């Protein structure tokens, strides 16, 4: 069964529609692992269906549908200013969060608890394969949860270390079972020489943690325990960060933490201005660095290459650099006449008249007399041919 929710998203870049409409689609799924029906809430990136060649990392959120509009609302301006990639958001529901989000049975807090292993198996065996089969996904997954959900995320970090690439645990309920999860996480990382995950934890004023709330005090102690251990031994490659928002209540840590978690995950996503000034090779090196950091292939999007090519060609009068960008564009979009016409112009401005003529003749073979570019291409072919004959 499918149901549609509408979300209005304001984007902040010239490359997207400022009044784009995003949908959240609810899909009912029956879990054989849990022997019950649950729901997945899926929000696709802007222009997902138009950009058919793009694949996307996936953000898995607990306690869905809560948190989906929060995450997309924080992500969208980051994406709009090119400080994070577009991603597929998948919210996963639960019928019993006390059962599904807790790793052990702690009857002090919940009689029906300790089902985290089965719930993670449901995500691993049923949710992720379903999402990968039905959507264009990159092999990069983020797991995010708050409170009991944060407890499950922290538990998954060491109990399912290959399932996700980044873990966001906001105000995790580390008081559970005498701080078992904090102790297990520290024990896990102490044995590791390397770990290429990203881990973000935060904590707030959990009911005045230092005075009134024993659970809040235990949560803060758990975070400090993890901080201390990882300051002494951080596995190579692990990117860890924690925040203590002493003035923020429990309910707010997910709101403020989501921004900080994404900034921690994507600290240098945008192409540095200096790289654009240095030229195509520096821009390509930036994407090679991102590919190495996140473990899947990345390259500049067509609008980034196109903007850079036009900037080099018309603003910096540097046709040789423009040619490099245009070759990269044509690798992504072979036979694109607009890019080929610009490439021919760059060849001409660089003095490479034979290459310009060859490119124009190639375009001429792809268009007919009815094409609006036909006359312009014919004039350019004639002009360059005369120049070559006279040389």
N, C-alpha and C positions, 0 to 999 in steps of 0.2 A: 504494500500500500504506500502511496506517495502523497505527501501534503507539501504545499509550498508556502513559505513565509517570504515577505518582501522586506528588504533592507535598503534604505537609501544611503549611498556612500558618496561623500565629497572627496574628490581626488585633487591633488595639488601639483599636477604636472601637465605640460602641454601635450604629452603623449597619451593622455587618457581623457575620457569624457568627464566633464565636471559634474554631470548629473546622472551618473551611471546607476543602474538598478541591479542590485545583487539579490539572488534568491538563496534561501536556506531550504533545502529539500529534506523532508523527513522520510526515511525508508524503514519499514518494519522488517526485522530479521528474526528468525528463530534460531536460537543457539542450541546445538546438540550438546555442547560442552556443559552448559548451564541448565539445559532442558527447560528453557523458558523463552518467551518473546521479549525482545528489546528493540530499541530504536536507534538508528544512526541519523545524525543531523549533518548534512553536507552542504558546505558553501564553496563554490568554485571561484577561481580567480576571475577578475574582470577580463572579458574577451577570451575566455577559455575556449569557446567553440570556434572563434575566429582564428585564433593562433594555434592551428591544428598541429604544428610541428613542435610546440613547447611541451615539456614535461615539468612537473612541479614537486617540490618537497611537500610533505604532509604534516600538519599539526593535528595531533590527537588530543582532544580535550575530554576530561572527565566531568561528570555531573551535567551532561548535556540535557536540554539546550542552553542551560545557564552558561554564560561565558563566551558564547560564540560572537555576539555583537560587540562585547568588550574587546575581544582579541582582534576582530576585523577592524573595529574602530581605531585601535591603537596601531595596527599594522598598516592601514591604508595611507595615512600621512607619511609613515616611514617609507613605504613603497613608492609613494608619489614623489618623494624627494630622493629616491634611489638609495635608501639606507637599509633596505631589506628586500628580499625577493618576494614575488608573489607566491602564494602557496594555497594548497587545498586545505580547508579546515574540516575536520571530521569530529563531531561531538558524539560521544558514546554514552548512552544512558545506562542507568542501573535501576533494578527493582528493589535493591536492599543495600544501601551504601555501607551500613555497619558490617554486613557480611562480606561484600565484594571488595572493600577497600582496606581491610585489616588483615595482616599476615598471620596472626595467631588468634586463638580464642582467649580473650581477656574478659572474663565475666564481670570484672569490676566495672567495666564500661558498657558492655553489650553482650547479651546472652548468645545471640546468633551472630557470631563473628568468626574470623579466621579463614575467609574464602578468597583471599587475594590471589592465591596460586591458581585457582580455577578461573577467576576472572581474567587474569593475565593470559592464561591459556586460551580463553575465548577470544581475546584481542589478537593473540599470535596466530591461532589456527583458523579463525573465522573472519574477524574484522579486517585485518590487514590484507589477507588474500582477496577478500571481496573488493576492497578499495583499489588494490593494484590491478585487479581484473577489469574493473569498470571505469577507471579513470587513468589519465596519463600521469603517472607518478615517477618522480626521481627516487633513487634509493637513498633517501634521507628522511628520517622521521623524528619528530619532536613530540614529547609526552609531557602534558601539563595538567596539574591538579592543585586544589586548594584544600587545606584542613585535612580531613580524612583522605581526600584525593591527593593531597601533597604527601601524605604518609605512604600511599600506594606508589606514587612516583619515586620517592626515595627508596622504597623497598625494591622497585623494579630496577633501579640503578645497579644493584648488586645481584639480584636474583634472576634478572633477564638482561644481562649487560650487552647482548648483541641485538636486542629487539629495537632499540631506539638509539639515535645519535645524540640527542640533547634532551635533558631532563629539567623541567621547571617545577619546583615544589614550593608552593606558597603557604606559609604558616603550617608546615607539616605537623601532624599530631604526634610528635616524637615522645610524648609521655606514655604512649601505648606499650604495654607489657614491659614496664621498667626500662624504657628507652631502648628496647631491643633493636629497632631499626637503626638508630644512630650508632649503636655498638657494632652492628653487623656491617654497616657501611664503612666504618673505620677499619674493621678487621679485613674487609674485602680490599680496600685500597692499599692497606699496609703490605699486602702480599704482591702487589702489582708493580712492575717496573715501567709499564706503559699503559696508557688508556687514552683513547682518542675521542672520548665523549666530552660533552659540555654539561656541567651541572650548576644550576642556579638554585639557591635556597634563600628564603627570607623569613623574617619573624617580625611581629609587631608588638604592641603593648597588649598582650593576651590576658586581659582582665587584670591589669597591673601585675605583671608576671612576678615582680620581685616581692610582692607582699601578699596579695589576696588570693591568687589562684595557684594551687599546687600543680595543676596541669600546665598552666602558662609558664610557671617556673621551670618545670621539667622540659618543656619545649625549648625554652631559651638555653637551658643547660645543654640540651642535645645539640643545638646549633653551635654553641661555643665549643663543645667537645669535638665536633667534626672540624670546625675551624682550626682548633689547636693541632689536631692530628694531621690535617692536610698542610698546615704551615710547616710542619716538621718533615713530612714526606708527601710530596705530590707526584704521582706517577707521571712519567714523561708524556706530554701531549694532552693531559687532562686540563681543561679550562674550567676552573672552579671560581665561583663568586658567591658571597652571601651578603645580605643586607639586614641590618637591624633598624627598623623604623619604630623607635621607642615612643613616638607620639601618635602612631596610627593604630586603630583598633583592628581586631582580627578580621573583620569583614572587608577592610580596605586593602589589606596586604596584597590580594590578588590584583586589584586595580592598579596600584602603584607599581607592584612587582612585575606585571606583564611588560610594561615599558622597559624597565631595567633588565629584565631577562632577555628581551629581544636585542637590546643594545649590547648586552654581553655576548650574545650569540653572533651578532653581525656588527662587530666594531669598525670594520673597514670595508664595507660592501661597495660603496660608491667608488668609481674611478677617481683617483686623486687628480686635482687640477694640474699638478706638476707632470703627471703621466701624459695628459693630453698635450701639454706644451712640449714634451719630449718626443712625441710622435707615436706612430702605430705600434712599434715594437714594445714600448713601455706599456701601452694599453693592453696589448696581448699578454705581456708578462703579468699584469695585474690579474687577468682572468685565469692564467695558469696557476698563480698563487692561490686564488680562491678555490680552484679545482682541487689543489693539493690539500687545502685546509678542510674542505667539506667532503672530499672523497668521491665526488662525481664531476663529470666533465661540464665545464662552463665556458661560454664564449660570449662576446659582446652581442647584444641584441641589435637587430637591423637598424633601429632608430638611433642607437648610439654610434654605430659605424657611419650611418648616413650623415648625421649631424657633424661628426668629426671630419668626414670627407669634404663636406661643403665649407666648413670652417677653414680647413687647410687650403682649399682651392680658391675661395673668394676673399677671405679675410686675411689670411697669412701669405697668400700668393705662393703657396708651396705645393705645386701640383704633384711632385714626386711622392710626398706623404699621402696626398689624396688618392693616388693610384693604389697604394697599399691597402687603404681602407676599402676602396671600391672592389679590389680583387677579393677581399674577405667577404664583402657583401654578395658578390656574384657566386662565391662558393656556397653561400646560404641560399641564394635565389638565382640559380643558373637561368640564363636567357631573359632576365628582367630587362626590358628595353630601356626604362628610365635610367637604371644604374649603368647600363652599357653606354647610353648617350652621354652621361656625365663622365664616364671613363674615357670616352673618345675626346671629350673636351679637355680633360686633364692631360691626356697624351699630347694633344695639340699644344697646350700651354707649356708643356715641358720640353717641347721641340721634337718629340718622338712622332713625327708625321706618318711614317709607314704604319706604326701601330694604331694611330688614330684612324687612318684610312681603312685598315683591316677591320677595325671594330665597327666603323660606320657601314662598311659593306656587309658585315655580318647582320647588323640591324636591318639593313635594306632587304636582306633575304628573309627576314622574319615578319615584315609588315607588307601591306598592300597599299595601292594608290589611294584607297579610301581612308587610310589611317591619317589622323591629324598631324602626325610627325613626318609623313612621307616627304612633303615639300622641303621641310627644314633639313632633313637628312640628305636629300638629293643636292641641295645647295651646298651643304658642308662637304659632301663627297667631291663635287665639282671644284670647289675652292681649293681643297687640299691636294687634289690631283694636279691642278695647275701649279701649285707651289712646288710639288715634287718634280714636275716636268721641267720647271725653270731652274731647279737647283743642280 
